[in-house]
Amino acid sequence: MITLHYFAGLRELTGRSQEQTDLAGKTVKDLWQWAAEKYPGIEKGSARIAINEEYALPSDVLEAGDVAAFIPPVSGG
């Protein structure tokens, strides 16, 4: 299982702060497609996905036990 975390507006869009899914062996691109089907509109904006606290590439492969975070753009000053 993969644990997913949603932050800020993405938490509001999904209605949850975290969930688990069985996407081991799939790519980060596959995760985006899964999320877009389940939560229409999640792909809008410029969110990034981090796997185990490191930003991931679309071709990175998910492994059982991974923690994925959908991180929306942030600004600060």
All heavy atoms as a GROMACS GRO file, in nm:
protein
  589
    1MET      N    1   0.083  -0.118   0.000
    1MET     CA    2   0.000   0.000   0.000
    1MET      C    3   0.088   0.126   0.000
    1MET      O    4   0.196   0.125   0.056
    1MET     CB    5  -0.090   0.002   0.123
    1MET     CG    6  -0.193  -0.109   0.128
    1MET     SD    7  -0.309  -0.103  -0.007
    1MET     CE    8  -0.439  -0.012   0.066
    2ILE      N    9   0.037   0.229  -0.060
    2ILE     CA   10   0.101   0.359  -0.065
    2ILE      C   11   0.016   0.453   0.020
    2ILE      O   12  -0.106   0.456   0.007
    2ILE     CB   13   0.107   0.415  -0.209
    2ILE    CG1   14   0.169   0.314  -0.306
    2ILE    CG2   15   0.178   0.549  -0.213
    2ILE    CD1   16   0.311   0.278  -0.280
    3THR      N   17   0.079   0.531   0.107
    3THR     CA   18   0.007   0.630   0.186
    3THR      C   19   0.016   0.763   0.113
    3THR      O   20   0.124   0.806   0.074
    3THR     CB   21   0.068   0.643   0.327
    3THR    OG1   22   0.060   0.516   0.392
    3THR    CG2   23  -0.008   0.747   0.409
    4LEU      N   24  -0.099   0.826   0.094
    4LEU     CA   25  -0.106   0.954   0.025
    4LEU      C   26  -0.143   1.064   0.124
    4LEU      O   27  -0.232   1.045   0.207
    4LEU     CB   28  -0.212   0.950  -0.085
    4LEU     CG   29  -0.201   0.836  -0.186
    4LEU    CD1   30  -0.319   0.839  -0.281
    4LEU    CD2   31  -0.070   0.844  -0.262
    5HIS      N   32  -0.078   1.178   0.113
    5HIS     CA   33  -0.108   1.296   0.196
    5HIS      C   34  -0.146   1.410   0.103
    5HIS      O   35  -0.083   1.431  -0.001
    5HIS     CB   36   0.013   1.337   0.280
    5HIS     CG   37   0.048   1.238   0.385
    5HIS    ND1   38  -0.011   1.237   0.509
    5HIS    CD2   39   0.137   1.136   0.384
    5HIS    CE1   40   0.039   1.138   0.580
    5HIS    NE2   41   0.130   1.075   0.507
    6TYR      N   42  -0.248   1.485   0.143
    6TYR     CA   43  -0.294   1.602   0.068
    6TYR      C   44  -0.282   1.724   0.156
    6TYR      O   45  -0.324   1.722   0.271
    6TYR     CB   46  -0.440   1.584   0.025
    6TYR     CG   47  -0.465   1.457  -0.053
    6TYR    CD1   48  -0.518   1.345   0.009
    6TYR    CD2   49  -0.432   1.448  -0.188
    6TYR    CE1   50  -0.541   1.228  -0.061
    6TYR    CE2   51  -0.453   1.331  -0.259
    6TYR     CZ   52  -0.508   1.221  -0.194
    6TYR     OH   53  -0.528   1.106  -0.264
    7PHE      N   54  -0.227   1.832   0.102
    7PHE     CA   55  -0.205   1.953   0.180
    7PHE      C   56  -0.283   2.071   0.124
    7PHE      O   57  -0.313   2.077   0.004
    7PHE     CB   58  -0.056   1.987   0.184
    7PHE     CG   59   0.026   1.883   0.254
    7PHE    CD1   60   0.100   1.790   0.182
    7PHE    CD2   61   0.027   1.875   0.392
    7PHE    CE1   62   0.176   1.693   0.247
    7PHE    CE2   63   0.102   1.779   0.458
    7PHE     CZ   64   0.175   1.688   0.385
    8ALA      N   65  -0.315   2.166   0.212
    8ALA     CA   66  -0.378   2.295   0.180
    8ALA      C   67  -0.504   2.274   0.097
    8ALA      O   68  -0.592   2.198   0.136
    8ALA     CB   69  -0.277   2.386   0.112
    9GLY      N   70  -0.514   2.343  -0.017
    9GLY     CA   71  -0.634   2.336  -0.100
    9GLY      C   72  -0.663   2.198  -0.153
    9GLY      O   73  -0.778   2.164  -0.181
   10LEU      N   74  -0.560   2.115  -0.167
   10LEU     CA   75  -0.582   1.979  -0.215
   10LEU      C   76  -0.654   1.895  -0.109
   10LEU      O   77  -0.732   1.806  -0.143
   10LEU     CB   78  -0.450   1.914  -0.254
   10LEU     CG   79  -0.375   1.984  -0.368
   10LEU    CD1   80  -0.243   1.915  -0.396
   10LEU    CD2   81  -0.460   1.990  -0.494
   11ARG      N   82  -0.630   1.925   0.016
   11ARG     CA   83  -0.703   1.858   0.125
   11ARG      C   84  -0.851   1.894   0.116
   11ARG      O   85  -0.937   1.808   0.133
   11ARG     CB   86  -0.644   1.898   0.260
   11ARG     CG   87  -0.717   1.836   0.376
   11ARG     CD   88  -0.656   1.871   0.509
   11ARG     NE   89  -0.578   1.993   0.505
   11ARG     CZ   90  -0.468   2.015   0.574
   11ARG    NH1   91  -0.422   1.925   0.656
   11ARG    NH2   92  -0.404   2.128   0.564
   12GLU      N   93  -0.879   2.019   0.086
   12GLU     CA   94  -1.018   2.062   0.071
   12GLU      C   95  -1.082   1.998  -0.052
   12GLU      O   96  -1.197   1.956  -0.048
   12GLU     CB   97  -1.026   2.214   0.062
   12GLU     CG   98  -0.984   2.282   0.192
   12GLU     CD   99  -0.971   2.432   0.179
   12GLU    OE1  100  -1.021   2.488   0.078
   12GLU    OE2  101  -0.913   2.493   0.269
   13LEU      N  102  -1.009   1.990  -0.162
   13LEU     CA  103  -1.060   1.931  -0.285
   13LEU      C  104  -1.094   1.783  -0.267
   13LEU      O  105  -1.198   1.737  -0.312
   13LEU     CB  106  -0.958   1.948  -0.398
   13LEU     CG  107  -0.996   1.881  -0.531
   13LEU    CD1  108  -1.098   1.967  -0.604
   13LEU    CD2  109  -0.874   1.859  -0.616
   14THR      N  110  -1.006   1.709  -0.199
   14THR     CA  111  -1.026   1.566  -0.182
   14THR      C  112  -1.118   1.532  -0.065
   14THR      O  113  -1.172   1.423  -0.058
   14THR     CB  114  -0.892   1.493  -0.160
   14THR    OG1  115  -0.833   1.541  -0.039
   14THR    CG2  116  -0.797   1.514  -0.278
   15GLY      N  117  -1.129   1.626   0.031
   15GLY     CA  118  -1.209   1.600   0.149
   15GLY      C  119  -1.139   1.513   0.252
   15GLY      O  120  -1.200   1.460   0.344
   16ARG      N  121  -1.009   1.498   0.237
   16ARG     CA  122  -0.931   1.417   0.331
   16ARG      C  123  -0.787   1.464   0.335
   16ARG      O  124  -0.737   1.523   0.241
   16ARG     CB  125  -0.937   1.269   0.295
   16ARG     CG  126  -0.889   1.241   0.154
   16ARG     CD  127  -0.911   1.098   0.108
   16ARG     NE  128  -1.053   1.076   0.092
   16ARG     CZ  129  -1.113   0.959   0.115
   16ARG    NH1  130  -1.042   0.856   0.150
   16ARG    NH2  131  -1.240   0.946   0.100
   17SER      N  132  -0.722   1.435   0.446
   17SER     CA  133  -0.581   1.474   0.457
   17SER      C  134  -0.489   1.359   0.416
   17SER      O  135  -0.375   1.382   0.378
   17SER     CB  136  -0.548   1.519   0.598
   17SER     OG  137  -0.572   1.415   0.691
   18GLN      N  138  -0.540   1.236   0.424
   18GLN     CA  139  -0.459   1.122   0.381
   18GLN      C  140  -0.548   1.004   0.349
   18GLN      O  141  -0.664   0.997   0.388
   18GLN     CB  142  -0.356   1.083   0.485
   18GLN     CG  143  -0.410   1.016   0.608
   18GLN     CD  144  -0.298   0.970   0.701
   18GLN    OE1  145  -0.191   1.029   0.704
   18GLN    NE2  146  -0.324   0.868   0.777
   19GLU      N  147  -0.493   0.910   0.274
   19GLU     CA  148  -0.559   0.784   0.242
   19GLU      C  149  -0.454   0.685   0.196
   19GLU      O  150  -0.337   0.722   0.178
   19GLU     CB  151  -0.667   0.803   0.136
   19GLU     CG  152  -0.615   0.839  -0.002
   19GLU     CD  153  -0.726   0.857  -0.103
   19GLU    OE1  154  -0.818   0.773  -0.110
   19GLU    OE2  155  -0.722   0.957  -0.177
   20GLN      N  156  -0.494   0.561   0.176
   20GLN     CA  157  -0.402   0.459   0.126
   20GLN      C  158  -0.458   0.400  -0.002
   20GLN      O  159  -0.580   0.391  -0.019
   20GLN     CB  160  -0.381   0.350   0.229
   20GLN     CG  161  -0.302   0.397   0.349
   20GLN     CD  162  -0.256   0.281   0.435
   20GLN    OE1  163  -0.322   0.179   0.443
   20GLN    NE2  164  -0.143   0.299   0.499
   21THR      N  165  -0.368   0.360  -0.090
   21THR     CA  166  -0.408   0.298  -0.215
   21THR      C  167  -0.302   0.196  -0.255
   21THR      O  168  -0.188   0.203  -0.210
   21THR     CB  169  -0.427   0.404  -0.326
   21THR    OG1  170  -0.481   0.340  -0.441
   21THR    CG2  171  -0.298   0.473  -0.360
   22ASP      N  172  -0.342   0.102  -0.338
   22ASP     CA  173  -0.252  -0.003  -0.380
   22ASP      C  174  -0.199   0.027  -0.519
   22ASP      O  175  -0.249  -0.024  -0.618
   22ASP     CB  176  -0.324  -0.138  -0.377
   22ASP     CG  177  -0.230  -0.254  -0.401
   22ASP    OD1  178  -0.108  -0.237  -0.388
   22ASP    OD2  179  -0.279  -0.364  -0.434
   23LEU      N  180  -0.098   0.113  -0.526
   23LEU     CA  181  -0.038   0.149  -0.654
   23LEU      C  182   0.110   0.110  -0.662
   23LEU      O  183   0.183   0.162  -0.745
   23LEU     CB  184  -0.054   0.300  -0.678
   23LEU     CG  185  -0.197   0.348  -0.705
   23LEU    CD1  186  -0.201   0.500  -0.711
   23LEU    CD2  187  -0.251   0.289  -0.833
   24ALA      N  188   0.152   0.018  -0.576
   24ALA     CA  189   0.291  -0.029  -0.581
   24ALA      C  190   0.319  -0.086  -0.720
   24ALA      O  191   0.237  -0.157  -0.777
   24ALA     CB  192   0.315  -0.134  -0.474
   25GLY      N  193   0.434  -0.050  -0.774
   25GLY     CA  194   0.473  -0.095  -0.907
   25GLY      C  195   0.430   0.001  -1.017
   25GLY      O  196   0.472  -0.014  -1.132
   26LYS      N  197   0.348   0.098  -0.984
   26LYS     CA  198   0.304   0.199  -1.080
   26LYS      C  199   0.396   0.320  -1.072
   26LYS      O  200   0.472   0.336  -0.977
   26LYS     CB  201   0.160   0.244  -1.051
   26LYS     CG  202   0.060   0.132  -1.052
   26LYS     CD  203   0.039   0.080  -1.191
   26LYS     CE  204  -0.071  -0.024  -1.190
   26LYS     NZ  205  -0.097  -0.079  -1.322
   27THR      N  206   0.388   0.406  -1.172
   27THR     CA  207   0.473   0.526  -1.174
   27THR      C  208   0.401   0.645  -1.110
   27THR      O  209   0.279   0.641  -1.088
   27THR     CB  210   0.511   0.564  -1.318
   27THR    OG1  211   0.392   0.603  -1.388
   27THR    CG2  212   0.583   0.452  -1.390
   28VAL      N  213   0.476   0.750  -1.086
   28VAL     CA  214   0.418   0.874  -1.035
   28VAL      C  215   0.318   0.928  -1.137
   28VAL      O  216   0.212   0.980  -1.099
   28VAL     CB  217   0.528   0.976  -1.002
   28VAL    CG1  218   0.471   1.113  -0.973
   28VAL    CG2  219   0.612   0.926  -0.886
   29LYS      N  220   0.345   0.912  -1.264
   29LYS     CA  221   0.250   0.954  -1.368
   29LYS      C  222   0.119   0.877  -1.352
   29LYS      O  223   0.011   0.934  -1.364
   29LYS     CB  224   0.309   0.932  -1.507
   29LYS     CG  225   0.218   0.975  -1.619
   29LYS     CD  226   0.282   0.955  -1.754
   29LYS     CE  227   0.184   0.997  -1.864
   29LYS     NZ  228   0.243   0.980  -1.996
   30ASP      N  229   0.128   0.747  -1.326
   30ASP     CA  230   0.008   0.666  -1.303
   30ASP      C  231  -0.068   0.715  -1.179
   30ASP      O  232  -0.192   0.718  -1.178
   30ASP     CB  233   0.044   0.518  -1.283
   30ASP     CG  234   0.102   0.454  -1.407
   30ASP    OD1  235   0.067   0.496  -1.520
   30ASP    OD2  236   0.184   0.361  -1.390
   31LEU      N  237   0.005   0.755  -1.076
   31LEU     CA  238  -0.057   0.810  -0.956
   31LEU      C  239  -0.135   0.937  -0.989
   31LEU      O  240  -0.248   0.954  -0.944
   31LEU     CB  241   0.049   0.837  -0.849
   31LEU     CG  242   0.002   0.912  -0.724
   31LEU    CD1  243  -0.110   0.837  -0.652
   31LEU    CD2  244   0.120   0.935  -0.629
   32TRP      N  245  -0.077   1.024  -1.071
   32TRP     CA  246  -0.147   1.146  -1.113
   32TRP      C  247  -0.275   1.110  -1.187
   32TRP      O  248  -0.380   1.172  -1.165
   32TRP     CB  249  -0.058   1.231  -1.203
   32TRP     CG  250   0.013   1.339  -1.132
   32TRP    CD1  251   0.149   1.355  -1.125
   32TRP    CD2  252  -0.042   1.448  -1.058
   32TRP    NE1  253   0.180   1.466  -1.050
   32TRP    CE2  254   0.063   1.525  -1.008
   32TRP    CE3  255  -0.172   1.487  -1.028
   32TRP    CZ2  256   0.044   1.639  -0.932
   32TRP    CZ3  257  -0.192   1.600  -0.951
   32TRP    CH2  258  -0.085   1.674  -0.904
   33GLN      N  259  -0.269   1.014  -1.278
   33GLN     CA  260  -0.387   0.974  -1.354
   33GLN      C  261  -0.494   0.917  -1.261
   33GLN      O  262  -0.612   0.949  -1.275
   33GLN     CB  263  -0.349   0.874  -1.462
   33GLN     CG  264  -0.266   0.938  -1.572
   33GLN     CD  265  -0.212   0.838  -1.671
   33GLN    OE1  266  -0.199   0.719  -1.644
   33GLN    NE2  267  -0.176   0.887  -1.789
   34TRP      N  268  -0.454   0.835  -1.166
   34TRP     CA  269  -0.547   0.779  -1.069
   34TRP      C  270  -0.615   0.891  -0.990
   34TRP      O  271  -0.736   0.891  -0.972
   34TRP     CB  272  -0.472   0.684  -0.976
   34TRP     CG  273  -0.552   0.631  -0.862
   34TRP    CD1  274  -0.630   0.520  -0.862
   34TRP    CD2  275  -0.563   0.689  -0.731
   34TRP    NE1  276  -0.689   0.505  -0.738
   34TRP    CE2  277  -0.650   0.607  -0.657
   34TRP    CE3  278  -0.508   0.802  -0.671
   34TRP    CZ2  279  -0.683   0.636  -0.524
   34TRP    CZ3  280  -0.541   0.830  -0.539
   34TRP    CH2  281  -0.628   0.747  -0.467
   35ALA      N  282  -0.534   0.985  -0.940
   35ALA     CA  283  -0.587   1.096  -0.860
   35ALA      C  284  -0.681   1.184  -0.943
   35ALA      O  285  -0.785   1.228  -0.893
   35ALA     CB  286  -0.472   1.178  -0.802
   36ALA      N  287  -0.648   1.209  -1.070
   36ALA     CA  288  -0.731   1.293  -1.156
   36ALA      C  289  -0.867   1.229  -1.182
   36ALA      O  290  -0.968   1.298  -1.193
   36ALA     CB  291  -0.659   1.323  -1.287
   37GLU      N  292  -0.869   1.096  -1.193
   37GLU     CA  293  -0.996   1.026  -1.212
   37GLU      C  294  -1.080   1.029  -1.085
   37GLU      O  295  -1.201   1.046  -1.090
   37GLU     CB  296  -0.971   0.882  -1.255
   37GLU     CG  297  -0.917   0.869  -1.395
   37GLU     CD  298  -0.880   0.726  -1.431
   37GLU    OE1  299  -0.917   0.632  -1.358
   37GLU    OE2  300  -0.812   0.708  -1.535
   38LYS      N  301  -1.015   1.011  -0.971
   38LYS     CA  302  -1.087   1.007  -0.843
   38LYS      C  303  -1.128   1.146  -0.795
   38LYS      O  304  -1.235   1.163  -0.736
   38LYS     CB  305  -0.999   0.938  -0.738
   38LYS     CG  306  -1.072   0.915  -0.607
   38LYS     CD  307  -0.994   0.823  -0.516
   38LYS     CE  308  -1.074   0.799  -0.387
   38LYS     NZ  309  -1.009   0.708  -0.298
   39TYR      N  310  -1.042   1.245  -0.819
   39TYR     CA  311  -1.064   1.382  -0.772
   39TYR      C  312  -1.049   1.480  -0.890
   39TYR      O  313  -0.943   1.540  -0.906
   39TYR     CB  314  -0.966   1.420  -0.661
   39TYR     CG  315  -0.966   1.325  -0.545
   39TYR    CD1  316  -0.857   1.242  -0.519
   39TYR    CD2  317  -1.075   1.319  -0.459
   39TYR    CE1  318  -0.857   1.156  -0.411
   39TYR    CE2  319  -1.076   1.231  -0.351
   39TYR     CZ  320  -0.967   1.151  -0.328
   39TYR     OH  321  -0.968   1.064  -0.221
   40PRO      N  322  -1.153   1.494  -0.972
   40PRO     CA  323  -1.143   1.586  -1.086
   40PRO      C  324  -1.100   1.725  -1.041
   40PRO      O  325  -1.149   1.777  -0.942
   40PRO     CB  326  -1.286   1.587  -1.142
   40PRO     CG  327  -1.344   1.456  -1.100
   40PRO     CD  328  -1.282   1.428  -0.964
   41GLY      N  329  -1.004   1.781  -1.112
   41GLY     CA  330  -0.953   1.913  -1.081
   41GLY      C  331  -0.822   1.911  -1.005
   41GLY      O  332  -0.755   2.013  -0.996
   42ILE      N  333  -0.782   1.795  -0.952
   42ILE     CA  334  -0.658   1.789  -0.874
   42ILE      C  335  -0.536   1.820  -0.961
   42ILE      O  336  -0.436   1.871  -0.913
   42ILE     CB  337  -0.642   1.654  -0.801
   42ILE    CG1  338  -0.535   1.667  -0.690
   42ILE    CG2  339  -0.610   1.543  -0.898
   42ILE    CD1  340  -0.529   1.549  -0.596
   43GLU      N  341  -0.546   1.792  -1.090
   43GLU     CA  342  -0.432   1.814  -1.179
   43GLU      C  343  -0.417   1.961  -1.217
   43GLU      O  344  -0.314   2.000  -1.270
   43GLU     CB  345  -0.444   1.728  -1.305
   43GLU     CG  346  -0.551   1.772  -1.402
   43GLU     CD  347  -0.694   1.733  -1.364
   43GLU    OE1  348  -0.717   1.668  -1.261
   43GLU    OE2  349  -0.785   1.770  -1.439
   44LYS      N  350  -0.517   2.044  -1.187
   44LYS     CA  351  -0.506   2.187  -1.216
   44LYS      C  352  -0.418   2.251  -1.110
   44LYS      O  353  -0.404   2.202  -1.001
   44LYS     CB  354  -0.644   2.250  -1.219
   44LYS     CG  355  -0.727   2.196  -1.333
   44LYS     CD  356  -0.864   2.255  -1.333
   44LYS     CE  357  -0.944   2.191  -1.446
   44LYS     NZ  358  -1.084   2.224  -1.439
   45GLY      N  359  -0.363   2.363  -1.141
   45GLY     CA  360  -0.268   2.425  -1.049
   45GLY      C  361  -0.129   2.375  -1.084
   45GLY      O  362  -0.103   2.333  -1.194
   46SER      N  363  -0.043   2.380  -0.991
   46SER     CA  364   0.094   2.336  -1.018
   46SER      C  365   0.146   2.249  -0.906
   46SER      O  366   0.262   2.260  -0.865
   46SER     CB  367   0.185   2.458  -1.035
   46SER     OG  368   0.144   2.533  -1.147
   47ALA      N  369   0.062   2.163  -0.856
   47ALA     CA  370   0.104   2.076  -0.746
   47ALA      C  371   0.215   1.982  -0.792
   47ALA      O  372   0.226   1.949  -0.910
   47ALA     CB  373  -0.015   1.995  -0.695
   48ARG      N  374   0.295   1.943  -0.698
   48ARG     CA  375   0.402   1.846  -0.722
   48ARG      C  376   0.379   1.728  -0.631
   48ARG      O  377   0.311   1.738  -0.529
   48ARG     CB  378   0.538   1.908  -0.690
   48ARG     CG  379   0.567   2.034  -0.766
   48ARG     CD  380   0.678   2.035  -0.867
   48ARG     NE  381   0.776   1.931  -0.868
   48ARG     CZ  382   0.906   1.948  -0.841
   48ARG    NH1  383   0.951   2.065  -0.804
   48ARG    NH2  384   0.988   1.848  -0.852
   49ILE      N  385   0.437   1.616  -0.666
   49ILE     CA  386   0.430   1.497  -0.581
   49ILE      C  387   0.568   1.469  -0.526
   49ILE      O  388   0.667   1.467  -0.601
   49ILE     CB  389   0.378   1.374  -0.658
   49ILE    CG1  390   0.232   1.397  -0.700
   49ILE    CG2  391   0.391   1.248  -0.574
   49ILE    CD1  392   0.172   1.283  -0.779
   50ALA      N  393   0.574   1.448  -0.396
   50ALA     CA  394   0.698   1.405  -0.330
   50ALA      C  395   0.677   1.261  -0.284
   50ALA      O  396   0.570   1.226  -0.235
   50ALA     CB  397   0.730   1.495  -0.212
   51ILE      N  398   0.779   1.181  -0.303
   51ILE     CA  399   0.777   1.042  -0.256
   51ILE      C  400   0.883   1.030  -0.148
   51ILE      O  401   1.001   1.060  -0.173
   51ILE     CB  402   0.807   0.942  -0.370
   51ILE    CG1  403   0.710   0.962  -0.486
   51ILE    CG2  404   0.804   0.799  -0.318
   51ILE    CD1  405   0.565   0.936  -0.454
   52ASN      N  406   0.841   0.989  -0.031
   52ASN     CA  407   0.933   0.975   0.083
   52ASN      C  408   1.015   1.102   0.105
   52ASN      O  409   1.136   1.099   0.122
   52ASN     CB  410   1.022   0.852   0.065
   52ASN     CG  411   0.941   0.725   0.052
   52ASN    OD1  412   0.837   0.708   0.116
   52ASN    ND2  413   0.985   0.635  -0.034
   53GLU      N  414   0.944   1.215   0.099
   53GLU     CA  415   0.999   1.348   0.129
   53GLU      C  416   1.097   1.402   0.025
   53GLU      O  417   1.175   1.492   0.053
   53GLU     CB  418   1.061   1.352   0.269
   53GLU     CG  419   0.959   1.319   0.377
   53GLU     CD  420   1.016   1.329   0.517
   53GLU    OE1  421   1.131   1.374   0.534
   53GLU    OE2  422   0.943   1.292   0.610
   54GLU      N  423   1.094   1.347  -0.098
   54GLU     CA  424   1.175   1.400  -0.207
   54GLU      C  425   1.087   1.416  -0.329
   54GLU      O  426   1.010   1.325  -0.362
   54GLU     CB  427   1.291   1.305  -0.241
   54GLU     CG  428   1.396   1.298  -0.132
   54GLU     CD  429   1.519   1.219  -0.175
   54GLU    OE1  430   1.546   1.212  -0.296
   54GLU    OE2  431   1.586   1.167  -0.087
   55TYR      N  432   1.099   1.532  -0.395
   55TYR     CA  433   1.018   1.553  -0.515
   55TYR      C  434   1.046   1.442  -0.616
   55TYR      O  435   1.160   1.400  -0.635
   55TYR     CB  436   1.046   1.690  -0.577
   55TYR     CG  437   0.980   1.802  -0.500
   55TYR    CD1  438   1.057   1.898  -0.436
   55TYR    CD2  439   0.842   1.810  -0.492
   55TYR    CE1  440   0.997   2.001  -0.365
   55TYR    CE2  441   0.781   1.913  -0.421
   55TYR     CZ  442   0.858   2.007  -0.358
   55TYR     OH  443   0.798   2.107  -0.288
   56ALA      N  444   0.937   1.395  -0.679
   56ALA     CA  445   0.947   1.279  -0.768
   56ALA      C  446   0.931   1.320  -0.914
   56ALA      O  447   0.867   1.421  -0.946
   56ALA     CB  448   0.838   1.179  -0.731
   57LEU      N  449   0.987   1.240  -1.002
   57LEU     CA  450   0.970   1.254  -1.145
   57LEU      C  451   0.854   1.167  -1.190
   57LEU      O  452   0.823   1.066  -1.125
   57LEU     CB  453   1.098   1.210  -1.218
   57LEU     CG  454   1.224   1.289  -1.186
   57LEU    CD1  455   1.345   1.222  -1.250
   57LEU    CD2  456   1.209   1.432  -1.234
   58PRO      N  457   0.789   1.201  -1.302
   58PRO     CA  458   0.676   1.120  -1.349
   58PRO      C  459   0.712   0.974  -1.373
   58PRO      O  460   0.627   0.885  -1.359
   58PRO     CB  461   0.635   1.187  -1.480
   58PRO     CG  462   0.683   1.329  -1.466
   58PRO     CD  463   0.809   1.320  -1.383
   59SER      N  464   0.836   0.945  -1.405
   59SER     CA  465   0.879   0.808  -1.434
   59SER      C  466   0.920   0.728  -1.310
   59SER      O  467   0.944   0.608  -1.320
   59SER     CB  468   0.994   0.809  -1.534
   59SER     OG  469   1.103   0.882  -1.480
   60ASP      N  470   0.928   0.793  -1.194
   60ASP     CA  471   0.966   0.721  -1.071
   60ASP      C  472   0.862   0.615  -1.038
   60ASP      O  473   0.741   0.638  -1.053
   60ASP     CB  474   0.980   0.817  -0.953
   60ASP     CG  475   1.104   0.906  -0.964
   60ASP    OD1  476   1.192   0.877  -1.047
   60ASP    OD2  477   1.110   1.005  -0.890
   61VAL      N  478   0.907   0.499  -0.994
   61VAL     CA  479   0.819   0.386  -0.964
   61VAL      C  480   0.790   0.382  -0.814
   61VAL      O  481   0.881   0.393  -0.732
   61VAL     CB  482   0.882   0.253  -1.012
   61VAL    CG1  483   0.794   0.135  -0.974
   61VAL    CG2  484   0.906   0.258  -1.162
   62LEU      N  485   0.662   0.365  -0.782
   62LEU     CA  486   0.619   0.356  -0.642
   62LEU      C  487   0.642   0.216  -0.588
   62LEU      O  488   0.625   0.117  -0.661
   62LEU     CB  489   0.470   0.390  -0.632
   62LEU     CG  490   0.432   0.529  -0.683
   62LEU    CD1  491   0.281   0.539  -0.700
   62LEU    CD2  492   0.482   0.634  -0.586
   63GLU      N  493   0.680   0.210  -0.462
   63GLU     CA  494   0.702   0.081  -0.396
   63GLU      C  495   0.612   0.071  -0.274
   63GLU      O  496   0.574   0.172  -0.214
   63GLU     CB  497   0.848   0.068  -0.353
   63GLU     CG  498   0.945   0.068  -0.468
   63GLU     CD  499   1.090   0.054  -0.423
   63GLU    OE1  500   1.114   0.017  -0.306
   63GLU    OE2  501   1.179   0.080  -0.504
   64ALA      N  502   0.576  -0.052  -0.238
   64ALA     CA  503   0.493  -0.074  -0.119
   64ALA      C  504   0.560  -0.006   0.001
   64ALA      O  505   0.681  -0.014   0.019
   64ALA     CB  506   0.477  -0.222  -0.093
   65GLY      N  507   0.480   0.065   0.079
   65GLY     CA  508   0.531   0.135   0.196
   65GLY      C  509   0.571   0.279   0.171
   65GLY      O  510   0.599   0.352   0.265
   66ASP      N  511   0.572   0.320   0.044
   66ASP     CA  512   0.607   0.459   0.013
   66ASP      C  513   0.502   0.555   0.069
   66ASP      O  514   0.385   0.519   0.085
   66ASP     CB  515   0.616   0.483  -0.138
   66ASP     CG  516   0.748   0.437  -0.198
   66ASP    OD1  517   0.841   0.405  -0.122
   66ASP    OD2  518   0.757   0.432  -0.322
   67VAL      N  519   0.546   0.677   0.095
   67VAL     CA  520   0.458   0.785   0.136
   67VAL      C  521   0.464   0.892   0.030
   67VAL      O  522   0.573   0.945   0.000
   67VAL     CB  523   0.500   0.843   0.274
   67VAL    CG1  524   0.412   0.962   0.309
   67VAL    CG2  525   0.492   0.736   0.381
   68ALA      N  526   0.350   0.921  -0.032
   68ALA     CA  527   0.344   1.022  -0.138
   68ALA      C  528   0.268   1.142  -0.084
   68ALA      O  529   0.168   1.128  -0.016
   68ALA     CB  530   0.272   0.966  -0.260
   69ALA      N  531   0.318   1.260  -0.116
   69ALA     CA  532   0.254   1.384  -0.073
   69ALA      C  533   0.224   1.470  -0.195
   69ALA      O  534   0.312   1.493  -0.278
   69ALA     CB  535   0.342   1.460   0.024
   70PHE      N  536   0.099   1.515  -0.206
   70PHE     CA  537   0.060   1.610  -0.309
   70PHE      C  538   0.080   1.748  -0.250
   70PHE      O  539   0.014   1.787  -0.154
   70PHE     CB  540  -0.087   1.591  -0.346
   70PHE     CG  541  -0.112   1.467  -0.429
   70PHE    CD1  542  -0.116   1.343  -0.370
   70PHE    CD2  543  -0.132   1.477  -0.565
   70PHE    CE1  544  -0.140   1.229  -0.444
   70PHE    CE2  545  -0.156   1.364  -0.641
   70PHE     CZ  546  -0.160   1.239  -0.582
   71ILE      N  547   0.174   1.823  -0.305
   71ILE     CA  548   0.214   1.951  -0.247
   71ILE      C  549   0.179   2.063  -0.344
   71ILE      O  550   0.237   2.073  -0.453
   71ILE     CB  551   0.365   1.952  -0.214
   71ILE    CG1  552   0.398   1.835  -0.123
   71ILE    CG2  553   0.405   2.085  -0.154
   71ILE    CD1  554   0.545   1.814  -0.100
   72PRO      N  555   0.085   2.149  -0.305
   72PRO     CA  556   0.051   2.262  -0.393
   72PRO      C  557   0.160   2.367  -0.387
   72PRO      O  558   0.242   2.367  -0.295
   72PRO     CB  559  -0.080   2.314  -0.332
   72PRO     CG  560  -0.072   2.275  -0.189
   72PRO     CD  561   0.006   2.146  -0.183
   73PRO      N  562   0.160   2.459  -0.485
   73PRO     CA  563   0.260   2.566  -0.479
   73PRO      C  564   0.241   2.650  -0.352
   73PRO      O  565   0.128   2.669  -0.307
   73PRO     CB  566   0.233   2.648  -0.602
   73PRO     CG  567   0.110   2.595  -0.665
   73PRO     CD  568   0.071   2.471  -0.595
   74VAL      N  569   0.351   2.695  -0.298
   74VAL     CA  570   0.345   2.779  -0.178
   74VAL      C  571   0.425   2.905  -0.203
   74VAL      O  572   0.514   2.907  -0.287
   74VAL     CB  573   0.400   2.706  -0.053
   74VAL    CG1  574   0.314   2.588  -0.017
   74VAL    CG2  575   0.543   2.660  -0.075
   75SER      N  576   0.390   3.008  -0.132
   75SER     CA  577   0.469   3.132  -0.142
   75SER      C  578   0.497   3.181  -0.002
   75SER      O  579   0.430   3.143   0.093
   75SER     CB  580   0.394   3.238  -0.222
   75SER     OG  581   0.274   3.272  -0.157
   76GLY      N  582   0.594   3.260   0.008
   76GLY     CA  583   0.630   3.312   0.140
   76GLY      C  584   0.701   3.444   0.124
   76GLY      O  585   0.726   3.491   0.014
   77GLY      N  586   0.732   3.497   0.233
   77GLY     CA  587   0.801   3.625   0.221
   77GLY      C  588   0.874   3.660   0.347
   77GLY      O  589   0.885   3.592   0.441
   0.00000   0.00000   0.00000
